[in-house]
């Protein structure tokens, strides 16, 4: 049995492999619709001309961006 301790907040780290990311921004869309609204598009471009996502706040750890990324370029670590 697991008991959650509300005073202990988990920290999550979002890692984006820029060499795999095509810049479709699906992760940004999913994060804003289903997640914690912490990913946004940056000014940095991928080789295909898309925009790379960046973290804009503290990740909640829902892993929606990781699940929906078609290129598997996002990893969420605890």
C-alpha positions as CSV (number, residue, x, y, z in Angstrom):
1,X,0.0,0.0,0.0
2,X,1.3,3.4,-1.0
3,X,0.5,6.5,1.0
4,X,1.1,9.9,-0.6
5,X,2.8,12.6,1.3
6,X,1.4,16.0,0.1
7,X,4.2,17.9,1.7
8,X,6.7,16.1,-0.5
9,X,6.4,17.4,-4.0
10,X,7.9,15.4,-6.8
11,X,10.2,17.1,-9.3
12,X,10.1,16.2,-12.9
13,X,12.6,16.9,-15.7
14,X,11.6,17.1,-19.3
15,X,14.4,16.1,-21.7
16,X,14.0,16.9,-25.4
17,X,16.3,15.2,-27.9
18,X,16.7,17.9,-30.6
19,X,18.1,15.5,-33.1
20,X,14.9,13.5,-33.1
21,X,12.4,16.3,-32.8
22,X,10.8,17.3,-36.1
23,X,9.1,20.4,-34.6
24,X,5.5,19.3,-35.0
25,X,4.5,21.0,-31.7
26,X,2.1,18.1,-30.9
27,X,3.7,18.0,-27.4
28,X,2.9,21.7,-26.9
29,X,-0.7,21.2,-27.9
30,X,-1.2,18.1,-25.7
31,X,0.5,19.7,-22.7
32,X,-1.8,22.7,-23.0
33,X,-5.0,20.7,-23.5
34,X,-4.4,17.6,-21.2
35,X,-1.4,18.4,-19.2
36,X,0.0,21.1,-17.0
37,X,0.4,23.9,-19.6
38,X,4.2,24.1,-19.2
39,X,5.5,23.4,-22.7
40,X,5.6,26.2,-25.3
41,X,7.1,26.7,-28.8
42,X,10.5,28.3,-28.9
43,X,12.1,30.5,-31.5
44,X,14.6,27.7,-32.3
45,X,14.0,25.7,-35.5
46,X,14.5,22.1,-36.2
47,X,16.2,20.9,-39.4
48,X,12.8,20.4,-40.9
49,X,11.8,23.9,-40.1
50,X,9.4,23.2,-37.2
51,X,9.7,24.8,-33.8
52,X,11.4,23.1,-30.9
53,X,9.4,23.0,-27.6
54,X,10.8,24.5,-24.4
55,X,9.7,24.3,-20.8
56,X,7.8,27.3,-19.5
57,X,7.2,26.4,-15.8
58,X,7.4,23.4,-13.6
59,X,6.5,20.0,-15.1
60,X,3.7,18.2,-13.3
61,X,4.8,14.8,-14.4
62,X,1.7,13.7,-16.3
63,X,3.9,12.4,-19.2
64,X,1.3,13.3,-21.9
65,X,4.0,15.0,-24.0
66,X,6.1,11.8,-23.8
67,X,3.2,9.6,-24.7
68,X,2.0,11.6,-27.7
69,X,5.4,12.5,-29.3
70,X,5.5,10.7,-32.6
71,X,9.3,10.8,-32.8
72,X,9.9,9.6,-29.2
73,X,12.0,12.7,-28.7
74,X,10.7,13.6,-25.2
75,X,11.6,11.8,-22.0
76,X,10.1,12.8,-18.6
77,X,12.3,11.9,-15.6
78,X,11.6,12.0,-11.9
